[in-house]
Amino acid sequence: MSHYLEIPHLAREFPFRRFVHKGEVLAYPHWHKMVEIIYVTRGVLHLGVNDIPIVMRAGEIQFINAGDTHYFLASPNSERIVVQFDAFLFHGDEALQLDGQPGLRHRLSTMCTHSQQWPSATTLAMQNLLLAINREDEERTVGYKYVIKARLLEMIALIYREVPISQHHPARPLNAAAAFKSEKTLARLDRIFSYVEHHYHESLTLDDIAKFMGFNVCYFTRFFKNNTGTTFIRFLHNYRLNRAKWLLLNEDISISEVAERVGFTSVKNFHHVFKQDTGVAPRQYKKSISGIK
């Protein structure tokens, strides 16, 4: 099983980072000590947090707490802003909290983490704060770190004041049985993702992957859909199309060779799936992106 711990290289005096993911991205199961906030600005994101599949759409926000294991598969033509920070960033500010209020880590671990569960005005306020943070970190004008921290502090105040507390506390540490189940599930997903990465260019079928995992086809189909929010065939098509787009833009080869190298046995089927996904044929896609007349 892979090591899921991710250790971002962050400055101790300002443990924060922000980036924008565009297009189809597959992130393997991992965890880190950073709090992560995902704001989907376009498209769809299939996310898994502590073994729970979540489908996010444009405008939605998800908080992922430190230590929560997560993975995701983003749709083509999608975009999301990702903000990560270590709670240590606010170590000197916790004295500002009123007596009797829970600490920041506790509040983050008991909040409703998905914006679908928030009042609409709260979601809008959080979106504006994330867009402001994104803009400051992109432009990086003098004093930008002060502004980013100020916006993060506003975000924390918003969480205390307006974000509901979860009735089920889904982010609390898993019990021993649930933790074992989560680790076992993640180990299986890791094997599936790795197998696809190494065999996507072959004629890969549901029977092949189910046999590799030691499952029957029905159980594998149900297991994959329940834990990723998408079907295996859709996942495989997305992976192959992502590789095909890279080949179209970076290598001077025929469409039939592209189709063959990413695992499509029929050029006609490749055309159909590609056009269904992007709205244009492979050759048109190459021309429109590369600027070829």
C-alpha positions as CSV (number, residue, x, y, z in Angstrom):
1,M,0.0,0.0,0.0
2,S,1.2,3.5,-0.8
3,H,2.2,6.0,1.8
4,Y,-0.7,8.5,2.0
5,L,1.0,11.1,4.1
6,E,1.6,14.3,2.0
7,I,4.1,16.8,3.4
8,P,3.9,20.1,1.6
9,H,7.0,22.3,1.8
10,L,5.7,25.4,3.7
11,A,7.5,28.2,5.5
12,R,7.1,27.7,9.2
13,E,6.4,31.4,9.7
14,F,3.5,31.3,7.1
15,P,2.2,27.8,6.7
16,F,-0.2,28.4,3.9
17,R,-0.5,27.6,0.2
18,R,-3.1,28.2,-2.6
19,F,-3.4,26.7,-6.0
20,V,-5.8,26.3,-8.8
21,H,-6.5,22.9,-10.4
22,K,-7.8,22.9,-13.9
23,G,-9.2,20.1,-16.0
24,E,-9.2,16.4,-15.3
25,V,-7.0,15.6,-12.3
26,L,-6.8,12.3,-10.3
27,A,-5.5,12.6,-6.8
28,Y,-4.7,9.3,-5.1
29,P,-5.8,8.7,-1.5
30,H,-3.6,10.8,0.9
31,W,-3.7,12.8,4.1
32,H,-1.8,15.7,5.6
33,K,-1.7,17.8,8.7
34,M,-3.0,20.9,6.8
35,V,-6.7,22.0,6.8
36,E,-7.8,21.9,3.1
37,I,-10.6,23.9,1.5
38,I,-11.8,23.1,-1.9
39,Y,-14.0,25.6,-3.8
40,V,-15.3,24.2,-7.1
41,T,-15.6,27.1,-9.6
42,R,-16.5,25.0,-12.7
43,G,-17.4,21.4,-13.5
44,V,-17.8,18.5,-11.2
45,L,-15.5,16.9,-8.6
46,H,-15.8,13.4,-7.3
47,L,-14.3,13.5,-3.8
48,G,-13.9,10.9,-1.1
49,V,-13.3,11.8,2.5
50,N,-12.7,9.2,5.2
51,D,-14.4,6.5,3.0
52,I,-17.4,8.8,2.2
53,P,-18.0,9.7,-1.5
54,I,-19.1,13.3,-2.2
55,V,-20.1,14.8,-5.5
56,M,-19.2,18.5,-5.7
57,R,-20.5,20.9,-8.3
58,A,-19.7,24.5,-9.3
59,G,-20.2,26.9,-6.4
60,E,-19.8,24.3,-3.6
61,I,-17.1,24.4,-0.9
62,Q,-15.7,21.5,1.1
63,F,-13.5,21.6,4.2
64,I,-11.2,18.7,4.8
65,N,-9.7,18.5,8.3
66,A,-6.1,17.7,9.2
67,G,-5.7,13.9,9.2
68,D,-8.7,13.1,7.0
69,T,-7.8,10.7,4.2
70,H,-9.1,12.0,0.9
71,Y,-8.9,11.5,-2.9
72,F,-10.6,13.0,-5.9
73,L,-11.3,12.7,-9.6
74,A,-12.2,15.9,-11.3
75,S,-14.3,16.1,-14.5
76,P,-12.9,17.5,-17.8
77,N,-13.2,21.3,-18.2
78,S,-13.5,21.7,-14.4
79,E,-11.7,24.1,-12.1
80,R,-11.3,24.5,-8.4
81,I,-9.5,26.7,-6.0
82,V,-7.6,24.8,-3.2
83,V,-6.5,26.5,0.0
84,Q,-4.4,24.7,2.6
85,F,-3.2,26.0,5.9
86,D,-1.7,24.7,9.2
87,A,-3.7,25.7,12.3
88,F,-0.3,26.8,13.7
89,L,-0.7,29.9,11.6
90,F,-3.2,31.1,14.2
91,H,-1.4,29.9,17.3
92,G,-0.9,33.5,18.5
93,D,-4.5,34.5,17.8
94,E,-6.2,31.8,19.9
95,A,-6.0,34.0,22.9
96,L,-8.5,36.3,21.2
97,Q,-11.2,33.7,21.5
98,L,-13.8,34.3,24.2
99,D,-13.8,32.2,27.3
100,G,-16.0,29.1,27.1
101,Q,-15.7,28.8,23.3
102,P,-14.1,25.7,21.9
103,G,-10.7,25.9,20.3
104,L,-10.2,26.2,16.6
105,R,-9.2,22.6,16.0
106,H,-12.3,21.4,17.8
107,R,-14.6,23.8,15.9
108,L,-13.2,22.7,12.6
109,S,-13.7,19.1,13.5
110,T,-17.3,19.5,14.5
111,M,-18.5,21.9,11.8
112,C,-20.7,20.9,8.8
113,T,-17.9,20.6,6.3
114,H,-19.9,20.8,3.0
115,S,-21.5,24.1,1.9
116,Q,-24.7,22.3,0.9
117,Q,-25.4,22.3,4.7
118,W,-24.8,26.0,5.2
119,P,-27.2,29.0,4.8
120,S,-26.8,30.4,1.3
121,A,-25.6,33.8,2.6
122,T,-22.8,31.9,4.5
123,T,-21.7,30.1,1.4
124,L,-21.6,33.4,-0.6
125,A,-19.5,35.0,2.1
126,M,-17.1,32.1,2.1
127,Q,-16.8,32.2,-1.7
128,N,-15.9,35.8,-1.6
129,L,-13.2,35.2,1.0
130,L,-11.7,32.4,-1.0
131,L,-11.7,34.5,-4.2
132,A,-10.0,37.3,-2.3
133,I,-7.4,35.0,-1.0
134,N,-6.9,33.6,-4.5
135,R,-6.5,37.0,-5.9
136,E,-4.0,38.2,-3.3
137,D,-1.8,35.1,-3.7
138,E,-1.8,35.5,-7.5
139,E,-0.9,39.2,-7.5
140,R,1.4,39.1,-4.5
141,T,1.6,42.8,-4.1
142,V,3.4,44.2,-1.0
143,G,1.7,43.1,2.2
144,Y,-0.2,40.3,0.6
145,K,0.5,37.8,3.4
146,Y,-1.1,40.2,5.9
147,V,-4.2,40.4,3.7
148,I,-4.4,36.6,3.3
149,K,-4.1,36.1,7.0
150,A,-6.8,38.7,7.6
151,R,-9.1,37.0,5.2
152,L,-8.4,33.6,6.9
153,L,-9.2,35.1,10.2
154,E,-12.5,36.5,8.8
155,M,-13.2,32.9,7.6
156,I,-12.6,31.5,11.1
157,A,-15.0,34.1,12.5
158,L,-17.6,33.1,9.9
159,I,-17.2,29.5,10.9
160,Y,-17.8,30.3,14.6
161,R,-20.7,32.5,13.9
162,E,-22.6,31.0,10.9
163,V,-21.5,27.6,9.9
164,P,-23.7,24.9,11.5
165,I,-22.3,22.3,13.8
166,S,-22.7,18.8,12.5
167,Q,-25.2,16.7,14.4
168,H,-23.3,13.5,13.5
169,H,-19.7,14.9,13.9
170,P,-18.5,13.0,10.8
171,A,-15.0,14.4,11.1
172,R,-14.3,13.0,14.5
173,P,-11.6,10.3,14.7
174,L,-12.8,7.0,13.4
175,N,-13.2,4.2,15.9
176,A,-11.0,1.1,15.6
177,A,-13.4,-0.9,13.4
178,A,-14.1,2.1,11.1
179,A,-10.4,2.9,10.9
180,F,-9.6,-0.6,9.8
181,K,-12.4,-0.5,7.2
182,S,-11.2,2.8,5.9
183,E,-7.6,1.6,5.6
184,K,-8.7,-1.6,3.8
185,T,-10.9,0.3,1.4
186,L,-8.1,2.8,0.6
187,A,-5.6,0.0,0.0
188,R,-8.0,-1.5,-2.5
189,L,-8.6,1.8,-4.3
190,D,-4.8,2.4,-4.4
191,R,-4.4,-1.0,-6.1
192,I,-7.1,-0.2,-8.6
193,F,-5.7,3.3,-9.4
194,S,-2.2,1.9,-9.8
195,Y,-3.4,-0.9,-12.0
196,V,-5.2,1.5,-14.4
197,E,-2.1,3.8,-14.5
198,H,0.1,0.9,-15.7
199,H,-2.5,-0.9,-17.9
200,Y,-4.8,1.8,-19.4
201,H,-3.2,1.4,-22.8
202,E,-4.2,-2.3,-22.9
203,S,-7.6,-3.8,-23.6
204,L,-8.8,-3.5,-20.0
205,T,-12.2,-4.9,-19.1
206,L,-14.3,-5.1,-16.0
207,D,-13.5,-8.8,-15.8
208,D,-9.8,-8.0,-15.9
209,I,-9.8,-5.5,-13.0
210,A,-12.3,-7.5,-11.0
211,K,-10.2,-10.6,-11.3
212,F,-7.0,-8.7,-10.4
213,M,-8.8,-7.5,-7.2
214,G,-10.1,-10.9,-6.4
215,F,-13.8,-9.8,-6.7
216,N,-16.7,-10.9,-8.8
217,V,-17.8,-8.2,-11.4
218,C,-21.0,-7.3,-9.5
219,Y,-19.2,-6.7,-6.2
220,F,-16.4,-4.8,-7.9
221,T,-18.8,-2.5,-9.8
222,R,-20.7,-1.8,-6.6
223,F,-17.6,-1.3,-4.5
224,F,-16.0,1.2,-7.0
225,K,-19.2,3.2,-7.5
226,N,-19.9,3.5,-3.8
227,N,-16.4,4.7,-3.0
228,T,-15.7,7.0,-5.9
229,G,-19.1,8.3,-6.9
230,T,-18.5,7.2,-10.5
231,T,-18.4,4.0,-12.5
232,F,-15.2,2.2,-13.3
233,I,-15.8,2.5,-17.1
234,R,-16.4,6.2,-16.8
235,F,-13.2,6.5,-14.7
236,L,-11.2,4.5,-17.3
237,H,-12.6,6.6,-20.1
238,N,-11.7,9.8,-18.3
239,Y,-8.2,8.5,-17.6
240,R,-7.6,7.5,-21.2
241,L,-9.1,10.7,-22.6
242,N,-6.8,12.7,-20.4
243,R,-3.8,10.8,-21.8
244,A,-5.1,11.2,-25.3
245,K,-5.4,15.0,-24.9
246,W,-1.8,15.1,-23.8
247,L,-0.7,13.1,-26.8
248,L,-2.7,15.3,-29.2
249,L,-1.0,18.4,-27.9
250,N,2.5,17.1,-27.4
251,E,3.2,14.5,-30.1
252,D,2.9,14.6,-33.9
253,I,1.2,11.3,-34.4
254,S,-2.0,10.2,-36.2
255,I,-5.4,10.1,-34.5
256,S,-5.5,6.3,-34.9
257,E,-2.1,6.0,-33.2
258,V,-3.4,8.2,-30.3
259,A,-6.4,5.9,-29.9
260,E,-4.3,2.8,-29.9
261,R,-1.7,4.2,-27.4
262,V,-4.4,5.1,-24.9
263,G,-6.2,1.8,-25.1
264,F,-9.1,2.3,-27.6
265,T,-9.3,-0.7,-29.9
266,S,-11.6,1.1,-32.3
267,V,-10.8,4.6,-33.8
268,K,-14.5,5.0,-34.3
269,N,-15.2,4.4,-30.6
270,F,-12.4,6.8,-29.7
271,H,-13.9,9.5,-31.8
272,H,-17.4,8.9,-30.3
273,V,-16.1,9.0,-26.7
274,F,-13.8,11.9,-27.3
275,K,-16.5,14.1,-28.9
276,Q,-19.0,13.1,-26.3
277,D,-16.6,14.4,-23.6
278,T,-15.2,17.5,-25.3
279,G,-17.9,18.4,-27.8
280,V,-15.4,18.3,-30.7
281,A,-13.6,15.6,-32.6
282,P,-9.9,14.8,-31.7
283,R,-8.5,16.6,-34.7
284,Q,-10.6,19.7,-34.1
285,Y,-9.5,19.7,-30.4
286,K,-5.8,19.6,-31.5
287,K,-6.4,22.5,-33.9
288,S,-8.3,24.7,-31.4
289,I,-5.9,24.2,-28.6
290,S,-2.6,24.4,-30.6
291,G,-3.8,27.2,-32.9
292,I,-3.2,25.2,-36.0
293,K,-5.3,26.5,-39.0
